[in-house]
């Protein structure tokens, strides 16, 4: 399975067009948008249509720039799947997620990050491979540069559930950086995105 994962687009329609073309050229099976898709005005106009035009399957997760209204509009209008508090099974790969962050208009408490991931992991725990998707990075991670604390709830989920891959974003400065926590490959996919083969 080939995935195009990206985050922190912040309303850049031209970039989304480029990413849709990249996804089609790479013949990806799934596009994962890991939060902060919209900018501060909340408009998603023109952001997801390029992927639909290329017949690419898309799942979205809210960041700290999307609330329920924006996320609901995108899922209904563009017929994409919503991953916050939900799980998705693609063959023998289970994908589970929790959106939002620790800053901005749309935040969660640490216990809510972990509880949401625990509940969604339960739906895919028997999968041969597991991918966890959040917007915020785990605490104690190089992805936070030592100045952005990250989430202790996300960290606990990585340590307890040991997904094969953890996709996140949020910290723009560490875009594209990877690390390994336990047996989990943790990737800040960022705006430039990452092709991930599972």
Residue pairs with C-beta under 8 A, 6 or more apart in sequence:
1 29
1 30
1 90
1 91
1 93
1 197
1 198
2 26
2 27
2 28
2 29
2 30
2 195
2 196
2 197
2 198
3 28
3 29
3 30
3 31
3 32
3 131
3 195
3 196
3 197
3 198
4 19
4 22
4 23
4 26
4 28
4 30
4 31
4 32
4 56
4 193
4 194
4 195
4 196
5 31
5 32
5 33
5 34
5 133
5 167
5 187
5 189
5 193
5 194
5 196
6 19
6 31
6 32
6 33
6 34
6 169
6 189
6 190
6 191
6 192
6 193
6 194
7 33
7 34
7 35
7 36
7 63
7 135
7 167
7 168
7 169
7 170
7 188
7 189
7 190
7 191
8 35
8 36
8 63
8 169
8 170
8 172
8 175
8 190
8 191
9 15
9 16
9 33
9 36
9 37
9 38
9 47
9 191
10 36
10 37
10 38
10 39
10 65
10 191
11 37
11 38
11 39
11 41
11 43
11 47
12 191
13 45
13 46
13 47
15 191
16 46
16 47
16 48
16 50
16 51
17 50
19 31
19 50
19 51
19 193
20 50
20 51
20 53
20 54
20 56
21 50
21 54
22 193
23 31
23 51
23 54
23 56
24 54
24 56
26 195
28 56
28 195
29 57
29 90
30 56
30 57
30 58
30 59
30 90
31 51
31 56
31 57
31 58
31 59
32 58
32 59
32 61
32 83
32 95
32 133
32 167
32 189
33 58
33 59
33 60
33 61
34 61
34 63
34 133
34 134
34 135
34 167
34 168
34 169
34 189
35 61
35 62
35 63
35 64
35 65
35 66
35 99
35 100
35 101
35 134
35 135
35 169
35 170
36 63
36 64
36 65
36 66
36 135
36 169
36 170
37 44
37 47
37 48
37 60
37 63
37 65
37 66
37 74
38 44
38 47
38 65
38 66
38 70
39 65
40 65
42 65
42 66
42 67
42 69
42 70
44 70
44 73
44 74
44 77
47 74
48 58
48 60
48 74
48 78
48 80
49 78
51 58
51 80
52 58
52 78
52 79
57 81
58 78
58 80
58 81
59 80
59 81
59 82
59 83
59 88
59 95
59 97
59 133
60 71
60 74
60 75
60 80
60 81
60 82
60 83
61 82
61 83
61 84
61 97
61 98
61 99
61 133
61 134
61 135
62 68
62 70
62 71
62 84
62 99
62 100
62 106
62 135
63 99
63 100
63 101
63 104
63 106
63 135
63 169
63 170
64 100
64 101
64 102
64 103
64 104
64 105
64 106
64 107
64 135
64 170
65 104
65 105
65 106
66 99
66 106
67 105
67 106
71 82
71 84
71 99
72 82
74 80
75 81
75 82
81 88
83 95
83 96
83 97
83 99
83 133
84 97
84 98
84 99
84 100
84 116
85 97
85 98
85 116
85 119
85 120
86 96
86 97
86 120
87 94
87 95
87 96
87 97
87 120
87 121
87 123
87 124
88 94
88 95
88 96
88 124
89 95
89 123
89 124
89 127
92 127
92 128
92 129
93 127
93 128
93 129
93 130
93 131
93 198
94 123
94 124
94 125
94 126
94 127
94 129
94 130
94 131
95 124
95 130
95 131
95 132
95 133
96 117
96 120
96 121
96 123
96 124
96 130
96 131
96 132
96 133
96 163
97 117
97 120
97 132
97 133
97 134
98 108
98 113
98 116
98 117
98 120
98 133
98 134
98 154
98 157
99 106
99 134
99 135
100 106
100 107
100 108
100 135
100 136
101 107
101 108
101 135
101 136
101 170
102 108
102 136
102 149
102 150
102 151
108 116
108 153
110 151
110 152
110 153
111 153
112 153
113 134
113 136
113 151
113 153
113 154
113 157
114 152
114 153
114 154
114 156
114 157
115 153
117 132
117 134
117 153
117 154
117 157
117 161
118 157
118 160
118 161
121 130
121 132
121 157
121 161
121 163
124 130
125 161
129 164
129 165
129 198
130 161
130 162
130 163
130 164
130 165
131 163
131 164
131 165
131 166
131 167
131 198
132 157
132 158
132 161
132 163
132 165
132 166
132 167
132 184
133 166
133 167
133 168
134 151
134 154
134 166
134 167
134 168
135 168
135 169
135 170
136 150
136 151
136 154
136 168
136 170
137 143
137 144
137 148
137 150
137 151
137 154
137 168
137 169
137 170
137 171
137 174
137 186
137 188
138 150
138 151
138 154
138 155
138 158
138 166
138 168
138 181
138 186
139 149
139 150
139 151
139 152
139 154
139 155
140 150
140 155
141 150
141 155
141 179
141 181
141 186
142 174
142 177
142 179
143 150
143 168
143 171
143 174
143 177
143 179
143 186
143 188
144 150
144 171
144 174
145 171
145 173
145 174
148 170
148 171
154 166
154 168
155 181
158 166
158 181
158 182
158 184
158 186
159 181
159 182
162 182
162 183
162 184
163 184
164 183
164 184
164 185
164 198
165 184
165 185
165 186
165 187
165 196
165 198
166 181
166 184
166 185
166 186
166 187
167 187
167 189
167 196
168 186
168 187
168 188
168 189
169 175
169 188
169 189
169 190
170 188
171 188
172 190
172 191
174 188
174 190
175 188
175 189
175 190
175 191
175 192
176 188
176 189
176 190
176 192
176 194
177 187
177 188
178 185
178 186
178 187
178 188
179 186
180 186
187 194
187 196
